[in-house]
Amino acid sequence: MTYEEAIKWLKEHHCPDDWECDCKDAEAMRLAIEALEKQIPKKLKYIPGAFYSCPTCGNGYGRKAEFVNHCFNCGQAIDWEDTE
């Protein structure tokens, strides 16, 4: 099962009609989905002047640092492929 498939399954099988409910199960599922979504690598946003920022939290990177696999601030997986 991929991260995407797990996210889809969780969204379809838990509180699908009432994501605003206050039950602990719904809160746990929201946190699990958020954590799974951060495991899917995303491309950094490029800001002119050789500055990159995390697409999830905006944490900045002053230069291309391909050795960085996850955002230091929020844990978002980073995809450096095809980055300028």
Secondary structure, 3 states (H helix, E strand, C coil): CCHHHHHHHHHHHCCCCCCCCCCHHHHHHHHHHHHHHHCCCEECEEECCCEEECCCCCCEECCCCCCCCECCCCCCEEECCCCC
